[in-house]
Amino acid sequence: MVEYLERDGAGLNLTWEVLDGIRNHTPDDPWPATLEGCIVRLADRIAYLRHDIEDAISSGVLKEKQLPRKHMRALGKNILDRIVTDIVRHSRHKPVIRMSSDIQSAMDGLYDFMYKNVYTNPTAKREEKKVPELLQRLFRYYHYSLQFQKGLKEKDQLQHTVDFIAGMTDRYAINKFQELFVPDEWRQTV
């Protein structure tokens, strides 16, 4: 996509290292060739895991006590700190980015648990049908906002809107939707 669709088909002028990092970003792909690519891939996976757990608990799809004790013992209360510290400890002064087998196993086990209990959970899946409407409403709002498009040529406005919406996290998009379209007294307090 970045090589062909961006800039009206001209693509972006990216180095092979950046392109390799993009191509090899997901767990099913080979590891990126650079340490930076490996770090980005791991950082994304860790962030998604942590946020998905928080979102599942706050939405009531999951209770904290349901998290598998075996994996939570290894990862501790602050998952992010534990994993990052482990990666630093096991990668320092080495030509690879890695984590200990215990932490890797706990993280993989927690992902498996989340897949079975959250990602495919009927309650969570039921919410997916609301996403297209949310995205359409946000798109319309921003695309036709004179303030949002201020200073842009008309030919650049569509891509500007698409890029902005595509860069939103789930939480940010929901918060923006609530802020823009839900009356104050109807909003849930977090």
C-alpha positions, -999 to +999 in steps of 0.1 A: +000+000+000+027+025+010+046+017-022+017+021-046-013+039-032+001+068-013+008+101-031-016+093-059+001+061-069+037+073-066+041+056-032+063+068-004+100+070-006+107+045+023+139+026+029+140-012+026+144-014+064+111+005+070+093-016+043+107-048+058+094-037+092+059-031+077+059-064+058+070-084+089+049-067+116+025-095+126+033-126+146+027-149+116+054-131+095+091-137+097+109-114+121+120-080+107+156-078+096+164-048+118+163-044+156+141-014+152+116-034+133+116-061+159+111-036+187+081-020+169+066-054+163+069-064+200+058-030+213+026-032+193+018-067+204+025-058+241+004-026+239-025-044+222-025-071+249-025-047+277-052-024+262-073-054+252-073-067+288-082-033+302-110-028+276-124-063+282-125-057+320-139-022+317-166-033+293-176-063+315-166-089+289-140-102+314-134-100+351-098-095+364-101-127+385-107-147+353-073-140+339-052-172+340-032-172+373-003-191+358+004-164+332-005-135+355+020-147+381+047-146+355+037-112+341+027-095+374+003-068+381+020-043+357+023-064+326+039-037+305+067-030+330+074-067+335+076-076+297+097-045+288+121-050+316+125-087+306+131-077+270+157-052+280+174-076+303+176-104+277+185-082+247+211-059+262+244-061+244+230-088+220+224-087+183+187-098+187+156-086+206+142-114+228+125-121+260+129-150+285+111-182+277+090-178+308+077-143+298+073-153+262+053-184+273+031-163+297+025-137+270+016-163+244-007-181+269-024-148+278-030-141+241-045-176+236-067-169+266-078-135+252-086-151+218-108-178+233-125-156+259-125-121+245-118-118+208-144-144+199-167-137+229-203-133+217-207-101+238-177-085+223-186-097+188-221-082+192-205-048+195-187-051+162-218-043+142-218-008+157-184+001+143-194+009+107-219+035+118-194+050+143-168+053+116-192+067+090-204+094+115-169+104+124-159+105+087-188+127+078-181+150+107-145+155+100-146+155+062-172+182+061-157+203+089-143+236+076-121+239+107-107+204+103-100+209+066-087+245+070-058+253+047-061+221+027-067+220-010-100+202-019-081+174-036-062+166-004-092+167+020-104+131+015-070+116+022-066+139+052-099+127+067-091+090+059-056+092+074-070+109+106-097+083+111-073+054+103-049+067+129-075+066+157-073+039+184-106+022+193-108+041+226-101+075+210-127+069+183-153+059+208-145+089+230-146+113+200-180+098+190-194+103+225-180+138+226-195+148+193-228+129+191-239+118+225-256+143+249-236+149+281-261+134+304-263+102+284-226+095+285-211+069+308-186+082+332-154+062+332 
